[in-house]
Amino acid sequence: MATAETSTSLKTQGQARNLAAATAAFAISFWAWNMIAPLGVRYTEQLGLSSGQKSLLVAIPVLVGSLGRIIAGGLADKLGGRLMFTILLAVSAPFVILVAVAGQANSYALLLVFGFFLGIAGTTFAVGIPFVNAWYDPARRGMATGIFGAGMGGTALSSFFTPRFVNWFGYFTTHVIIAIALLIGAALCWLVMRNAPTWSPSTQPVAPKIISVLKLGVTWRMSFLYAIAFGGFVAFSTYLPTYLKDVYHFSLTEAGTRTAIFSIIAVIARPIGGTLSDRLGPRTVVAISLAGTAVMALIASFEPPPDILSGGTFAILAAFLGLGTGGVFAWVARQAPADKVGSVTGVVGAAGGLGGFFPPLIMGATYQVLLPDYRFGLDLLVLLAIGGLIFTLVHKAGRTGQ
């Protein structure tokens, strides 16, 4: 009894510190992950890129950051969040510098190669969810994972500050600053973070464990929903600067500011979605999110005039997407087996990232090949959101889900 009480006391004392540390580490890693997108217009003008080439360059880190979550989630179950956060932040730092080297060399091929490896920074999400999950009781996991998920605001920081840093400090120096921040973050993760007292490393090999979670219904249900909610957020966070320049003719800095506002709103909405899921049930929150996303994406497809109408449209769309990201992972926390949360998170997180990988490619291709218009991509989001809404309302939840 004394041992159990001591464990509970230690767990309660360390919750806030470890949640804050994980959220900060997540934010700086997502800033690094999103280093290319805010400078996409610069690379386009500098290298003479087509819409398709620009879309591929922006999307490459998203692809790796998505698929890499499957492995990172499995390793998190085995090695723990403290070690994994430290490794991933430290390994990402050199590739931030190498992206700068490629940019200065005016090499599109090298930007693709190093942008590919920069995607490693995007895998930290699959580490943080099981790490935070282990620190909190089931009744508060929606709130906790929602707060951690707000670290995706690193993309907002990148959208807002990266172009400004380039103007203030220079292109190469900006990348050096972020690389140093990653290394400092890695050191702090090791010094400040601790795995939850109740956490124990999985003894199952990573590959068989990943295969086993692919057989779980919750993995596929949540992957589909997260591909819409988080995929929509990632797609807009990476491609909105290009969209705003092409459609509304904003400058790089103006487009970056508006993209940052979009991301911040989604970030704020995510913990709200998690907290509401603790009270109303994640099914209700996800349904509201998808219904709102469908409506606002449809309005956006008509290209409302700037700045109040278009800005309001994207702001509300961001809020609905943020609610959905928080709701889905509150659902994961309820339904995923305790010893497989990391692996399930990895697969679901990968699905969300892939959901953000393809829209920029589709929008770039349709803009270049069909006509100078992005309506097709937005209409596709409308259809996916409606499909997700129907699925959410009619599918039967698992034993612990609502």
MOMO-V203631 format. One record per helix or strand. SS is the DSSP state (H for helix, E for strand). FROM is the first residue (numbers start at 1). TO is the last residue. If there is no record, write none. Layout:
ss: [SS,SS]
from: [FROM,FROM]
to: [TO,TO]
This chain:
ss: [H,H,H,H,H,H,H,H,H,H,H,H,H,H]
from: [2,37,51,81,108,138,171,206,217,252,282,308,338,375]
to: [33,47,79,104,135,169,192,213,248,280,301,335,370,394]
